[in-house]
Amino acid sequence: MASKLRRLLISLAALGNVYAVSDAYADQTLIESKNVTIKAGLDIGGDAFFLPNTNYGAGSYRQRRSGGYALIQDTTYAELYGKPILSGQWKTPWGFTVFGQASAIGSTTLGDGDAESLSQTTRTPRAITLEEANLGVDIPFNKDQKLILEGGRQKFQIDDGFLMGKGAYSSGDRGAWWYAPRFAFAGPGVIKYQGKHIRADAFMLENNTNNNQTRNNDRPETKFEGFDVTLFRSKEGGNGGAVYEDRAAYITLAYFHVRKANIGAAYDYANRADRQGMNVTQLSWGGTFIPVKTWGIDKHFSLYGTFVSEQNSHAGNGYKGVSAYATYIEPGYTFTSLPWKPHIFYRYTRFSGGKNPHSRTKHNYDTYFLYDGRRYTYGGYWPGEITGMYLAPLSNMEIHQVDLTGVPPIHLLRKGDELKLGLHFYDLSFLYPSGSGLPSTVGRHMSDEVDFSAEYSFDANTSGAITGGAAFAGPGGKALAKAGIPSGMNVPPMHGTSGVLELYFYRHF
């Protein structure tokens, strides 16, 4: 363990040097004329991890090339990715703009591979894949309204990504499972309307899957169409129609229908066996919108939430139907008059599940295209950096979460940089242990976890973070970890705690 920790600390120092000494650069202009601009950019990112007593002692299992599994009890791994980007626009003489973008992603995982029970990224996987490849038209009506038509491979996200945000999965031979740098959906495309107080999308998209490349861990191929409509109020000087972070308050209604999905045997498990024909509806809201001036509630109290319904009367793989849901509610308050301007929030999240794993009506929630929260780096929708990241199914469970963050009035390397410190607590429980294939006598409580984070932003193009934490298993967490041990392997001594130390960095050139 000591040698692994030393290797990780060396990696942390090396990766930290990458972002600490960097300067900020905009995209490089390759061609620029009166009406035509072509630019190039490059994203790079990396991370390093040390997870002592992985999965409460049950460990992580690495598939051997010769067959069988090797037990990793203290997991050490790192990831790297690079994304070259080429973009261009043509301001036509007819009053609209034609734009396009192409990019690719190269990624790898080093060391033991991720710390899931059956590691998906062992044996130093690496791959280069196409990311964006799109063409679009931007048609302004006036200074406050425009219509955008975009076809091809593209990023697409609804609000902060609880339901819609990730169109590709980074796993298996692609590598970079934790960093997950791939986002793009495939076309046909999206029609967007952006106004001063209302915005809307109509979309017909599909996710990008390759089960061979991801070692049979990919999401089902899913083709879907739908819409979303948002009423919003922008922050002062912001453009909430185009930028989610610029919305002071909003409410969104979204719907999509899955017209075709892969329901083959590879996907015949509790959460994702039945997408074809499913109707998904989401109502979400957020921001500061309660008009009470006492204690500054109208400016400093925020309330975010969502409700997602999944209904399907034509399910596959032996199900006669689906009735599932997810919801969260998140009140928060920023103490602007106190030093460090601390922000605290409590979030209750519930992912539906069923008591009977053999029921012909499936109640286990499918996360679809979940992106881990656009409002927070740590404190997103994966409930913790240990149990929530490597064991929890994000289905058939409830989560109590408390986050406290503050920004100390110091600058480390330049006048405009920022350091944010955070304390994150998670209490995870099953709704029904039997619905996750565990004995009904197993207790509901999965784990408690405490994480500490330090997020550093050098400038708009350069950032990084380091975090550490510990998780304390309940009976449900121990049973879940033990259930992940491959058949035929001996059960190692199980303990009540697991830990994590991790670092990541990001740089845009």
C-alpha positions as CSV (number, residue, x, y, z in Angstrom):
1,M,0.0,0.0,0.0
2,A,2.8,2.4,0.8
3,S,4.4,2.1,-2.6
4,K,1.1,2.6,-4.3
5,L,0.5,5.8,-2.3
6,R,3.9,7.1,-3.1
7,R,3.3,6.5,-6.8
8,L,0.0,8.4,-6.5
9,L,1.5,11.3,-4.7
10,I,4.2,11.6,-7.5
11,S,1.3,11.6,-10.0
12,L,-0.5,14.3,-8.1
13,A,2.6,16.5,-8.0
14,A,3.2,16.0,-11.7
15,L,-0.4,16.6,-12.7
16,G,-0.6,19.6,-10.4
17,N,2.4,21.2,-12.0
18,V,0.6,21.0,-15.4
19,Y,-2.2,23.3,-14.4
20,A,-0.5,25.4,-11.8
21,V,2.0,27.1,-14.1
22,S,-0.2,27.4,-17.2
23,D,-1.4,30.7,-18.8
24,A,-4.9,31.2,-20.3
25,Y,-5.2,31.0,-24.1
26,A,-8.2,31.4,-26.4
27,D,-8.8,29.2,-29.4
28,Q,-6.2,29.7,-32.1
29,T,-7.4,31.5,-35.2
30,L,-6.3,29.7,-38.3
31,I,-8.2,31.7,-40.9
32,E,-10.0,35.0,-40.5
33,S,-11.6,37.2,-43.1
34,K,-14.4,39.6,-43.1
35,N,-17.1,36.9,-42.9
36,V,-15.3,33.6,-42.4
37,T,-13.4,32.4,-39.3
38,I,-11.8,29.0,-38.7
39,K,-10.4,28.2,-35.2
40,A,-8.6,25.3,-33.6
41,G,-8.5,24.4,-29.9
42,L,-7.3,21.6,-27.6
43,D,-8.7,20.2,-24.4
44,I,-6.6,18.0,-22.1
45,G,-7.5,16.5,-18.8
46,G,-6.3,13.9,-16.3
47,D,-6.8,12.4,-12.9
48,A,-5.2,10.1,-10.4
49,F,-6.7,7.9,-7.7
50,F,-5.8,5.9,-4.6
51,L,-8.6,3.9,-3.0
52,P,-7.4,2.0,0.1
53,N,-9.5,-1.0,1.2
54,T,-11.5,-0.8,-2.1
55,N,-15.2,-1.6,-1.7
56,Y,-14.9,-2.3,2.0
57,G,-12.4,-5.0,1.5
58,A,-14.2,-6.9,-1.2
59,G,-11.8,-5.3,-3.6
60,S,-11.9,-4.7,-7.4
61,Y,-11.4,-7.6,-9.8
62,R,-9.2,-7.3,-12.9
63,Q,-9.8,-9.8,-15.7
64,R,-6.6,-11.6,-16.6
65,R,-5.7,-12.1,-20.3
66,S,-5.2,-15.8,-19.6
67,G,-8.6,-16.1,-17.9
68,G,-9.9,-15.6,-14.4
69,Y,-9.5,-12.6,-12.2
70,A,-6.9,-10.9,-10.1
71,L,-7.9,-9.2,-6.8
72,I,-7.0,-5.5,-6.3
73,Q,-7.5,-4.6,-2.7
74,D,-6.0,-1.1,-2.8
75,T,-6.7,0.4,-6.2
76,T,-4.4,2.9,-7.8
77,Y,-5.1,4.3,-11.3
78,A,-4.9,7.4,-13.5
79,E,-6.6,8.6,-16.6
80,L,-5.6,11.0,-19.4
81,Y,-7.5,12.4,-22.4
82,G,-7.0,14.9,-25.2
83,K,-9.5,16.5,-27.5
84,P,-8.5,18.5,-30.6
85,I,-11.2,20.8,-31.9
86,L,-11.8,22.5,-35.2
87,S,-14.6,25.0,-35.6
88,G,-15.7,27.6,-38.1
89,Q,-18.4,30.0,-39.0
90,W,-19.5,32.0,-42.1
91,K,-21.5,35.2,-41.7
92,T,-23.6,35.0,-44.8
93,P,-24.8,38.2,-46.7
94,W,-28.4,37.0,-46.1
95,G,-28.3,37.8,-42.3
96,F,-27.7,34.3,-40.9
97,T,-24.6,32.5,-39.8
98,V,-23.5,29.0,-40.9
99,F,-21.3,27.2,-38.3
100,G,-19.7,23.8,-37.8
101,Q,-17.4,21.8,-35.5
102,A,-15.4,18.6,-35.6
103,S,-13.5,17.0,-32.8
104,A,-12.0,13.7,-31.7
105,I,-11.1,12.3,-28.3
106,G,-8.1,10.1,-27.4
107,S,-8.1,8.6,-23.9
108,T,-6.4,6.0,-21.7
109,T,-6.5,4.5,-18.2
110,L,-3.3,3.6,-16.4
111,G,-2.5,1.5,-13.4
112,D,-5.0,-1.0,-11.9
113,G,-8.1,0.4,-13.8
114,D,-11.2,1.8,-12.1
115,A,-12.3,0.5,-8.7
116,E,-15.7,-1.0,-9.7
117,S,-16.3,-4.6,-8.4
118,L,-15.4,-5.8,-11.9
119,S,-13.1,-3.2,-13.3
120,Q,-14.0,-2.0,-16.7
121,T,-10.7,-0.3,-17.6
122,T,-7.9,-2.8,-16.8
123,R,-4.8,-3.6,-19.0
124,T,-4.1,0.0,-20.0
125,P,-6.9,0.6,-22.5
126,R,-6.6,3.4,-25.0
127,A,-8.7,4.6,-27.9
128,I,-9.3,7.5,-30.3
129,T,-12.9,8.1,-31.2
130,L,-14.9,10.7,-33.2
131,E,-16.7,13.2,-30.9
132,E,-18.4,16.2,-32.6
133,A,-19.1,16.5,-36.3
134,N,-21.9,18.9,-37.0
135,L,-23.1,21.7,-39.2
136,G,-25.7,24.3,-38.3
137,V,-27.5,27.6,-39.1
138,D,-27.9,30.5,-36.7
139,I,-30.9,32.7,-37.7
140,P,-31.4,35.9,-35.6
141,F,-34.8,37.5,-35.5
142,N,-33.8,40.5,-33.4
143,K,-31.3,41.1,-30.5
144,D,-33.4,38.9,-28.1
145,Q,-34.6,36.1,-30.3
146,K,-33.0,33.5,-32.6
147,L,-33.5,30.1,-34.2
148,I,-30.7,27.6,-34.4
149,L,-30.7,24.4,-36.5
150,E,-27.9,22.0,-35.9
151,G,-27.4,18.6,-37.4
152,G,-24.9,15.8,-36.8
153,R,-22.9,14.7,-33.8
154,Q,-23.3,17.3,-31.1
155,K,-23.5,17.9,-27.3
156,F,-27.0,18.3,-26.1
157,Q,-28.2,18.9,-22.5
158,I,-31.4,19.7,-20.7
159,D,-30.9,22.0,-17.8
160,D,-28.1,20.6,-15.5
161,G,-28.1,17.2,-17.0
162,F,-30.0,15.1,-14.5
163,L,-31.9,13.3,-17.4
164,M,-30.1,14.4,-20.5
165,G,-26.4,15.3,-21.0
166,K,-24.3,12.3,-21.9
167,G,-24.5,10.7,-25.3
168,A,-21.5,8.4,-25.1
169,Y,-20.0,6.1,-22.4
170,S,-16.2,6.0,-21.7
171,S,-15.4,2.5,-20.6
172,G,-13.6,-0.7,-21.6
173,D,-11.1,-0.2,-24.3
174,R,-12.0,3.5,-24.5
175,G,-10.5,4.2,-21.1
176,A,-11.1,7.3,-18.9
177,W,-14.1,5.9,-17.2
178,W,-14.1,8.4,-14.3
179,Y,-13.3,11.5,-16.3
180,A,-15.9,10.5,-19.0
181,P,-14.9,13.1,-21.6
182,R,-17.3,11.9,-24.3
183,F,-20.6,13.7,-24.5
184,A,-21.8,13.8,-28.1
185,F,-25.1,12.4,-29.4
186,A,-25.5,11.4,-33.0
187,G,-28.0,13.1,-35.2
188,P,-30.2,13.8,-37.1
189,G,-30.2,16.9,-34.9
190,V,-31.8,19.7,-32.8
191,I,-33.9,22.8,-33.5
192,K,-33.4,25.5,-30.9
193,Y,-35.4,28.6,-30.2
194,Q,-33.8,31.2,-27.8
195,G,-35.8,34.2,-26.6
196,K,-35.5,36.7,-23.8
197,H,-37.7,34.7,-21.3
198,I,-38.5,31.5,-23.1
199,R,-36.4,28.9,-24.9
200,A,-37.2,25.5,-26.4
201,D,-35.7,22.6,-28.3
202,A,-37.1,20.0,-30.6
203,F,-34.7,17.1,-31.0
204,M,-34.2,13.7,-32.8
205,L,-31.1,12.1,-31.5
206,E,-29.4,8.8,-30.6
207,N,-26.6,7.9,-28.3
208,N,-23.2,6.7,-29.5
209,T,-22.6,3.1,-28.5
210,N,-20.1,0.3,-29.2
211,N,-20.5,-2.7,-26.9
212,N,-17.4,-4.4,-28.3
213,Q,-15.2,-1.4,-27.6
214,T,-16.6,-1.0,-24.1
215,R,-16.3,-4.7,-23.2
216,N,-20.0,-5.3,-23.0
217,N,-20.5,-2.4,-20.6
218,D,-22.1,0.2,-22.9
219,R,-25.6,1.6,-22.6
220,P,-28.2,0.2,-25.0
221,E,-28.3,1.9,-28.4
222,T,-31.2,4.3,-28.1
223,K,-33.0,6.4,-30.7
224,F,-35.4,9.0,-29.4
225,E,-37.2,12.3,-30.2
226,G,-38.8,14.9,-28.1
227,F,-38.9,18.5,-26.9
228,D,-38.2,20.8,-23.9
229,V,-39.6,24.2,-23.1
230,T,-38.1,26.5,-20.5
231,L,-39.4,29.7,-18.9
232,F,-36.5,31.6,-17.3
233,R,-35.2,34.8,-15.8
234,S,-31.6,35.7,-16.6
235,K,-29.0,36.9,-14.2
236,E,-28.0,40.6,-14.6
237,G,-26.0,40.8,-17.8
238,G,-26.5,37.1,-18.6
239,N,-28.1,35.2,-21.5
240,G,-30.2,32.5,-19.9
241,G,-31.6,31.5,-23.3
242,A,-28.2,30.2,-24.4
243,V,-26.3,29.5,-21.1
244,Y,-27.7,27.4,-18.3
245,E,-25.5,29.1,-15.7
246,D,-26.9,32.5,-16.6
247,R,-30.4,31.6,-15.5
248,A,-31.4,33.2,-12.2
249,A,-34.6,31.1,-12.1
250,Y,-36.3,28.7,-14.5
251,I,-38.9,26.0,-14.9
252,T,-38.6,23.3,-17.7
253,L,-41.0,20.7,-19.1
254,A,-39.3,18.0,-21.2
255,Y,-40.5,14.9,-22.9
256,F,-39.1,12.3,-25.2
257,H,-40.2,9.0,-26.8
258,V,-37.8,6.1,-27.5
259,R,-38.7,4.9,-30.9
260,K,-36.0,2.2,-31.1
261,A,-33.6,0.7,-28.6
262,N,-31.5,-2.4,-28.3
263,I,-33.3,-4.9,-26.0
264,G,-30.9,-7.7,-26.7
265,A,-29.7,-10.2,-24.0
266,A,-26.6,-8.0,-23.3
267,Y,-28.9,-5.4,-21.7
268,D,-31.3,-7.7,-19.9
269,Y,-30.8,-6.5,-16.4
270,A,-32.7,-4.5,-13.8
271,N,-32.3,-0.9,-15.0
272,R,-32.0,-0.8,-18.8
273,A,-33.6,-3.9,-20.4
274,D,-36.7,-2.2,-21.7
275,R,-36.2,1.2,-23.3
276,Q,-37.9,0.6,-26.6
277,G,-41.3,2.4,-26.7
278,M,-40.7,4.2,-23.4
279,N,-42.2,7.6,-22.7
280,V,-40.1,9.9,-20.5
281,T,-41.4,13.1,-19.0
282,Q,-39.5,15.6,-16.8
283,L,-40.5,18.7,-14.8
284,S,-37.6,20.6,-13.4
285,W,-37.0,24.0,-11.7
286,G,-34.3,26.0,-10.0
287,G,-32.9,29.2,-8.9
288,T,-33.9,32.1,-6.7
289,F,-37.6,32.8,-7.2
290,I,-39.2,33.1,-3.7
291,P,-40.3,36.8,-3.3
292,V,-39.6,37.1,0.4
293,K,-37.1,39.8,1.4
294,T,-36.7,38.6,5.0
295,W,-33.1,37.3,5.5
296,G,-32.5,38.0,1.8
297,I,-34.5,34.9,0.8
298,D,-35.4,36.5,-2.6
299,K,-31.6,36.8,-3.4
300,H,-29.8,34.2,-1.4
301,F,-32.2,31.2,-1.0
302,S,-32.3,28.8,-3.9
303,L,-34.6,25.9,-4.6
304,Y,-33.8,23.3,-7.2
305,G,-35.7,20.1,-8.0
306,T,-36.9,17.7,-10.6
307,F,-39.4,14.9,-11.2
308,V,-38.9,12.3,-13.9
309,S,-41.5,9.7,-15.0
310,E,-40.7,6.6,-17.1
311,Q,-43.7,4.7,-18.5
312,N,-43.7,1.9,-21.0
313,S,-46.5,-0.5,-21.9
314,H,-44.5,-2.3,-24.6
315,A,-41.4,-3.3,-22.7
316,G,-39.0,-6.1,-23.8
317,N,-37.2,-9.0,-22.2
318,G,-40.2,-10.5,-20.6
319,Y,-41.5,-7.3,-18.9
320,K,-45.1,-6.4,-19.5
321,G,-44.5,-2.8,-18.6
322,V,-42.5,-0.1,-16.8
323,S,-43.5,2.4,-14.2
324,A,-40.5,4.2,-12.7
325,Y,-39.6,7.6,-11.5
326,A,-36.8,9.7,-9.9
327,T,-37.0,13.0,-8.0
328,Y,-34.9,15.3,-6.0
329,I,-35.5,18.5,-4.0
330,E,-32.6,20.8,-3.1
331,P,-33.0,23.9,-0.9
332,G,-29.9,26.0,-0.4
333,Y,-28.7,29.3,1.1
334,T,-25.7,31.5,0.5
335,F,-24.5,33.5,3.5
336,T,-23.1,36.5,1.6
337,S,-22.5,38.6,4.7
338,L,-20.1,36.0,6.3
339,P,-16.5,35.5,5.5
340,W,-15.9,33.0,2.6
341,K,-19.6,33.5,1.6
342,P,-20.5,29.9,2.6
343,H,-23.2,28.1,0.5
344,I,-25.0,25.2,2.1
345,F,-27.6,22.9,0.5
346,Y,-29.5,19.8,1.5
347,R,-30.6,17.4,-1.3
348,Y,-33.0,14.5,-1.0
349,T,-32.9,12.2,-4.0
350,R,-35.1,9.1,-4.6
351,F,-34.7,6.6,-7.5
352,S,-37.6,4.3,-7.7
353,G,-37.3,0.5,-7.3
354,G,-39.4,-2.6,-6.8
355,K,-39.5,-5.2,-4.0
356,N,-39.8,-8.2,-6.3
357,P,-36.9,-8.7,-8.8
358,H,-39.0,-11.2,-10.7
359,S,-42.0,-8.8,-11.2
360,R,-43.1,-8.4,-14.8
361,T,-43.6,-4.7,-14.2
362,K,-40.3,-3.0,-13.8
363,H,-40.0,-0.2,-11.2
364,N,-36.2,0.3,-11.2
365,Y,-35.3,3.7,-12.5
366,D,-33.1,4.1,-15.7
367,T,-30.8,7.1,-15.5
368,Y,-30.7,7.3,-19.3
369,F,-28.2,10.1,-20.2
370,L,-27.4,11.4,-16.8
371,Y,-24.6,14.0,-16.6
372,D,-23.2,14.5,-13.1
373,G,-24.5,18.0,-12.5
374,R,-23.6,21.2,-14.3
375,R,-23.9,23.4,-11.2
376,Y,-21.3,21.6,-9.1
377,T,-18.1,19.7,-9.6
378,Y,-18.3,17.9,-6.3
379,G,-21.8,17.7,-4.9
380,G,-23.2,16.5,-8.2
381,Y,-25.6,13.6,-8.8
382,W,-23.2,10.7,-8.2
383,P,-23.6,10.3,-4.4
384,G,-20.0,10.4,-3.2
385,E,-16.6,9.5,-4.5
386,I,-16.6,6.0,-3.0
387,T,-19.9,4.1,-2.6
388,G,-21.8,6.4,-5.0
389,M,-19.1,6.2,-7.7
390,Y,-18.2,2.5,-7.7
391,L,-21.0,0.6,-6.0
392,A,-24.3,2.4,-5.9
393,P,-26.7,1.6,-8.8
394,L,-28.5,5.0,-8.9
395,S,-31.7,3.0,-8.9
396,N,-33.8,1.6,-6.1
397,M,-32.3,3.9,-3.6
398,E,-32.6,7.1,-1.6
399,I,-30.0,9.7,-0.8
400,H,-29.7,12.3,1.9
401,Q,-26.9,14.8,1.0
402,V,-25.5,17.9,2.7
403,D,-23.0,20.1,1.0
404,L,-21.1,23.1,2.5
405,T,-18.7,25.1,0.3
406,G,-16.9,28.4,0.8
407,V,-14.4,30.6,-1.1
408,P,-11.6,32.0,1.0
409,P,-10.5,35.5,0.1
410,I,-7.1,34.5,-1.1
411,H,-5.3,34.1,-4.4
412,L,-2.7,31.4,-4.9
413,L,-1.0,32.2,-8.2
414,R,-2.7,35.2,-9.8
415,K,-5.1,38.0,-8.8
416,G,-8.1,36.5,-10.6
417,D,-7.8,32.8,-9.5
418,E,-10.2,31.2,-7.0
419,L,-10.0,28.4,-4.5
420,K,-13.3,26.7,-3.3
421,L,-13.3,24.4,-0.3
422,G,-16.0,21.9,0.2
423,L,-17.4,19.4,2.8
424,H,-19.8,16.8,1.3
425,F,-21.8,14.3,3.3
426,Y,-23.9,11.4,1.9
427,D,-26.3,8.9,3.5
428,L,-27.3,6.1,1.1
429,S,-29.9,3.5,1.5
430,F,-31.8,0.9,-0.6
431,L,-35.5,1.3,-1.0
432,Y,-35.8,-2.5,-1.2
433,P,-32.7,-4.7,-0.9
434,S,-34.6,-7.5,-2.6
435,G,-35.2,-5.4,-5.6
436,S,-31.4,-5.3,-6.2
437,G,-31.1,-9.1,-6.0
438,L,-30.0,-9.1,-2.3
439,P,-31.6,-11.2,0.5
440,S,-34.7,-9.5,1.9
441,T,-33.1,-9.8,5.4
442,V,-30.3,-7.4,4.4
443,G,-30.7,-4.0,6.0
444,R,-31.6,-1.0,3.9
445,H,-28.7,1.2,5.0
446,M,-25.9,1.2,2.4
447,S,-23.3,3.7,3.6
448,D,-22.4,7.1,5.1
449,E,-19.6,9.0,3.4
450,V,-17.7,12.3,4.1
451,D,-15.6,13.9,1.4
452,F,-13.4,17.0,1.5
453,S,-12.6,18.9,-1.7
454,A,-10.4,21.8,-2.8
455,E,-11.3,23.1,-6.3
456,Y,-8.9,25.5,-7.9
457,S,-9.6,27.7,-10.9
458,F,-6.6,29.5,-12.4
459,D,-8.6,31.1,-15.1
460,A,-11.5,30.3,-17.4
461,N,-9.4,27.7,-19.3
462,T,-7.5,26.0,-16.4
463,S,-8.7,24.3,-13.3
464,G,-8.1,21.4,-11.0
465,A,-9.1,19.8,-7.8
466,I,-8.0,17.4,-5.0
467,T,-10.3,15.5,-2.7
468,G,-10.2,12.9,0.0
469,G,-12.8,11.0,1.8
470,A,-14.0,8.0,3.8
471,A,-17.1,5.8,3.5
472,F,-18.6,3.7,6.3
473,A,-20.6,0.7,5.3
474,G,-24.0,-0.3,6.5
475,P,-25.3,-3.9,6.0
476,G,-26.6,-3.0,2.6
477,G,-23.3,-1.7,1.4
478,K,-21.4,-4.7,2.6
479,A,-23.9,-7.0,0.9
480,L,-23.6,-5.1,-2.3
481,A,-19.8,-5.2,-2.3
482,K,-19.9,-9.0,-1.5
483,A,-22.4,-9.6,-4.4
484,G,-19.9,-8.1,-6.8
485,I,-17.2,-10.7,-6.2
486,P,-16.9,-13.0,-9.2
487,S,-18.1,-16.5,-8.9
488,G,-15.4,-18.9,-7.7
489,M,-13.4,-16.3,-6.0
490,N,-12.9,-16.4,-2.2
491,V,-14.5,-13.7,-0.1
492,P,-11.7,-11.5,1.4
493,P,-12.0,-10.1,4.9
494,M,-14.7,-7.4,4.8
495,H,-14.2,-4.2,6.7
496,G,-16.4,-1.3,7.5
497,T,-14.5,1.5,5.8
498,S,-13.1,2.5,2.4
499,G,-11.1,5.6,1.5
500,V,-10.3,7.8,-1.5
501,L,-7.6,10.3,-2.5
502,E,-8.0,11.8,-5.9
503,L,-6.9,14.7,-8.1
504,Y,-8.0,15.9,-11.5
505,F,-7.0,18.7,-13.9
506,Y,-8.4,20.4,-17.0
507,R,-6.8,22.7,-19.5
508,H,-8.1,24.3,-22.7
509,F,-5.7,25.8,-25.3
